Amino acid sequence: MTRPGLGRRAAAEGLAAFALVFAGCGAIVTDDRYGSALGTVGIALVFGLIVMVMVYATGHLSGAHINPAVTLAFTVTRHFPPRDALAYVAAQVAGAVAGALVLLAVWTSKPAALGATVPTVGAGSALVYEILLTAFLMFVIMAVATDTRAVGAAAAIAIGGTVGLDALFGGPVTGASMNPARSLGPAVAAGEWTDTWIYLLGPAIGAVAGAFAYQVVRGEQST
């Protein structure tokens, strides 16, 4: 099968990021609006499931990064061409902002700041959490995306499961973003910029660290 052009691959990334924010942040809004209807477990499940289904839906088209930090890590470790990275990141951010703006159009009162990520601990502690949560996620992504010994058919389940797991224990602490686009979308729509830098820097550092950690364990420095 012919690989889609960059424009179509970027569009797939944008659509996946839109779905992530609309569903995941929408779950946070629903939980706030209807009196903890979902709870931490329910919200984590929604985030894990939307990532899983989007990986299944777009993985064969774009690789299903859905996350600027993942794109950065793949680029730094030479698994993704730098010339395509900017288009991917732009599409991911645009999709995430669009998803948040749809939530804003529906929920004009901005419940739960439309799912914006705001830490409940100090900035330093929150940064550590976001770095480690994203490192765990990227370690798994590297395993299922770059190592032929991993079971390819289960990649979406493994990635979605990691997102859900991280959200279960990290959600109450930082919102468990692990994704700069996921945080930027609600920040733009709700005007909530409290400690946003954490959600840009933490996932970037964590993703690169997780990618290199897997390569070290696998026995290679780069490919």
C-alpha positions in Angstrom: 0.0 0.0 0.0 1.3 3.5 -0.9 2.2 5.6 2.1 -0.1 8.7 2.3 1.5 12.0 1.6 2.6 14.3 4.4 -0.5 16.4 4.2 -2.8 13.4 4.7 -0.6 12.0 7.5 -0.6 15.3 9.3 -4.4 15.5 8.9 -4.7 12.1 10.5 -2.6 13.4 13.4 -4.8 16.4 13.8 -8.0 14.3 13.8 -6.6 12.0 16.4 -5.6 14.9 18.6 -9.0 16.4 18.2 -10.6 13.2 19.3 -8.3 12.9 22.3 -9.2 16.4 23.6 -12.9 16.2 22.8 -13.3 12.8 24.4 -10.7 13.0 27.2 -11.2 16.6 28.3 -14.9 16.1 27.6 -14.9 13.4 30.2 -13.4 15.8 32.7 -16.1 18.3 31.9 -18.9 15.7 32.2 -17.5 14.6 35.6 -17.5 18.1 36.9 -20.8 19.1 35.5 -22.7 16.0 36.7 -21.3 15.5 40.1 -18.4 13.1 39.7 -20.3 10.9 37.3 -17.1 9.3 36.1 -14.5 9.8 38.8 -10.8 9.3 38.5 -11.1 5.8 37.2 -13.7 6.7 34.6 -11.7 9.6 33.3 -8.6 7.5 33.1 -10.5 4.9 31.2 -11.8 7.4 28.7 -8.3 8.7 28.0 -6.9 5.2 27.6 -9.7 4.1 25.3 -9.6 7.2 23.0 -5.8 6.8 22.6 -6.3 3.0 21.9 -8.9 3.5 19.3 -7.1 6.4 17.6 -3.9 4.3 17.4 -6.0 1.5 15.7 -7.6 4.1 13.4 -4.6 6.1 12.4 -1.5 4.1 13.2 -1.3 2.7 9.6 -1.7 6.1 8.2 0.5 8.4 10.3 2.1 6.2 12.9 -0.4 7.7 15.5 1.9 9.9 17.4 -1.0 12.1 18.6 1.5 13.9 20.8 4.3 16.5 20.0 6.5 14.9 22.7 6.3 11.6 21.0 7.1 13.1 17.6 10.1 14.9 19.2 11.3 11.7 20.8 11.0 9.7 17.5 12.8 12.5 15.7 15.7 12.8 18.2 16.2 9.0 18.1 16.2 9.0 14.3 13.0 7.0 13.9 11.2 9.9 12.2 12.4 12.4 9.6 13.0 15.9 11.0 11.5 17.5 7.8 8.1 15.9 8.7 8.1 16.7 12.4 7.0 20.3 12.2 3.9 19.4 10.2 3.0 16.7 12.7 3.4 19.0 15.7 1.4 21.8 14.0 -1.4 19.4 13.1 -1.5 17.9 16.6 -1.7 21.3 18.3 -4.3 22.5 15.8 -6.4 19.4 16.4 -6.2 19.7 20.1 -7.2 23.4 20.1 -10.1 22.6 17.8 -11.3 19.9 20.1 -11.2 22.3 23.0 -13.0 25.0 21.1 -15.8 22.6 20.3 -16.1 21.9 24.1 -16.1 25.7 24.7 -18.9 26.1 22.1 -21.0 23.5 24.0 -20.0 24.4 27.6 -19.7 28.2 27.5 -19.4 28.4 31.3 -16.1 26.5 31.0 -16.7 23.8 33.7 -13.5 22.3 35.0 -11.7 24.9 32.8 -12.6 22.5 29.9 -10.2 19.9 31.2 -7.1 22.2 31.5 -4.2 20.6 33.3 -3.4 22.4 36.6 -1.1 20.8 39.1 -2.3 20.1 42.7 1.3 20.0 44.0 4.3 22.3 43.7 5.7 23.1 40.3 8.9 21.1 40.8 7.0 18.0 42.0 4.5 18.3 39.1 7.4 18.6 36.6 8.9 15.4 38.0 5.6 13.6 37.6 5.1 14.7 34.0 8.6 13.7 33.1 8.2 10.2 34.6 4.7 9.6 33.4 5.7 10.5 29.8 8.9 8.5 30.1 6.8 5.4 31.0 4.5 6.0 28.1 7.3 6.6 25.6 9.2 3.5 26.8 6.1 1.4 25.9 5.6 3.2 22.6 9.2 2.6 21.5 8.9 -1.1 22.4 5.7 -1.7 20.3 6.6 0.7 17.5 10.3 0.1 16.8 11.0 -3.5 18.0 9.9 -6.3 15.7 9.9 -8.7 18.6 7.0 -6.8 20.2 3.5 -7.9 19.3 2.3 -5.3 16.7 -1.4 -6.1 16.9 -1.4 -5.3 20.6 0.4 -2.0 20.2 -2.8 0.1 20.6 -3.9 -1.8 23.7 -0.4 -1.4 25.2 -0.2 2.3 24.5 -3.8 3.0 25.6 -3.3 0.9 28.7 -0.3 2.9 29.6 -2.1 6.2 29.2 -5.0 4.9 31.4 -2.6 3.6 34.0 -0.6 6.9 34.2 -3.9 8.8 34.4 -5.1 6.6 37.3 -2.3 7.6 39.6 -1.1 10.8 38.0 -4.4 12.4 37.1 -5.2 13.8 40.6 -1.6 15.1 40.9 -1.0 16.9 37.6 -3.8 15.9 35.2 -1.4 13.3 33.7 -1.1 15.3 30.5 2.0 13.6 29.0 1.1 15.6 25.9 1.8 19.3 25.2 -1.0 19.5 22.6 -3.5 17.9 25.1 -2.7 20.7 27.6 -2.5 23.6 25.1 -5.9 22.9 23.7 -7.9 23.6 26.9 -5.4 26.3 27.9 -6.2 28.3 24.8 -10.0 27.6 24.9 -10.4 28.3 28.6 -7.7 30.9 29.1 -6.2 28.8 31.9 -2.4 29.2 31.8 -1.4 28.2 35.3 2.0 26.5 35.2 1.5 25.6 31.5 5.2 25.4 31.0 5.3 22.2 33.1 3.1 20.5 30.4 5.4 21.6 27.6 8.8 20.9 29.2 7.9 17.8 31.2 6.5 15.6 28.4 9.3 16.7 26.1 12.1 15.7 28.5 10.2 12.5 29.6 9.5 11.3 26.0 13.1 11.7 24.9 14.4 10.0 28.2 11.9 7.1 27.7 12.9 6.7 24.1 16.6 6.5 24.9 16.0 4.3 27.9 14.4 1.7 25.7 17.2 1.9 23.2 19.7 1.3 26.0 17.8 -1.7 27.3 17.4 -3.0 23.7 21.1 -2.6 23.2 21.3 0.2 20.7 22.0 3.9 20.9 20.3 4.9 17.7 19.0 3.5 14.4 
